[in-house]
Every structure is written in C-alpha cells, then in structure tokens.
Amino acid sequence: MSDGRETVGENGNESETVDESRDAPALPLDGDVLMYTGATASVAPDRLAPLLREVQAFLGPQSETYRRAYERVYADEERDVFLVPDDHWDDLGAELGLPEREVDASRRAHAQQLRRIGTRTDRREELETALEIREAVVVGH
C-alpha cells in the first residue's frame, strides 16, 4: 500500500511513489523538492534518494528530542519541520560521516521543503526570513 509521498526514481529523473512496506524510511519531502534538490545539489541523482533516506533513518528516532529542543514551525500527518541552529547540518553530517556535498544536499532539500510549505500556507516570507538565521530539519512520522 502506498502513502502517496514521492521520491526521485532510481534513475534520478522521475518520481515514483514510496512504498511504506520497504525497509527504508519514507521521505517526508515532496517530489518537486527532490527534483529541485537534484538539479541544484552537487550529488549524483542516483545518490540523492538513498542519502535522504539515510538522513531520515537517523532523524526519525530523534523526533521527540527535536520537539523538546527546537521550534517546530509546521506539523502535519506526514512530517514536523523544525528550525535549528545555523550549524546544525554540519553537526549532523559529521555524526553521519557524510561528505560536505552530501551535507549541503540534505540541507538544501530540507530548506526547500520548508519554502514549499511556506508557499502553500501563505507563510513564505516569514519562513524565508527564518532561514536567514537558522536551518530547517524535516522529520517524517
């Protein structure tokens, strides 16, 4: 059974529905966010989805910690979005052993998801301003 979330396909060029029955965590990122990130990040398209799943597998179990420690600026049935300190992604990348370009791709994807939510909820300016001094982390449910 599908949850309707999309991800970059195996070839990096198309969207496919994520099957929750897979072992990998579902991505709480919209398909167009992944397409944008794939086009702007310095990560091979076939590496982007596995990278973001690896990050999500790390973030998911820490959702309560994020709720207690950081400002949650958006929540729905699929995800929570938090504003974290400006160097948070560097720390996450170091903890996960990710190269700088993969940290940057993860940071971009999460920030772009927040911008997309801002556009949908008529909060784009507010959230864009927040991203000038903090970073976004999207944690799926």
C-alpha positions, 0 to 999 in steps of 0.5 A: 500500500502506498502513502502517496509521498514521492521520491526521485526514481532510481534513475534520478529523473522521475518520481515514483511513489514510496512504498511504506512496506520497504525497509527504508524510511519514507521521505517526508519531502515532496517530489518537486523538492527532490527534483529541485534538490537534484538539479541544484545539489552537487550529488549524483541523482542516483545518490540523492534518494538513498542519502535522504533516506539515510538522513531520515533513518537517523532523524526519525528516532530523534523526533521527540528530542527535536520537539523538546529542543527546537521550534517546530514551525509546521506539523502535519500527518506526514512530517514536523519541520523544525528550525535549528541552529545555523550549524546544525547540518554540519553537526549532523553530517559529521555524526553521519560521516557524510561528505560536505556535498552530501551535507549541503544536499540534505540541507538544501532539500530540507530548506526547500521543503520548508519554502514549499510549505511556506508557499502553500500556507501563505507563510513564505516570507516569514519562513524565508526570513527564518532561514536567514538565521537558522536551518530547517530539519524535516522529520517524517512520522 
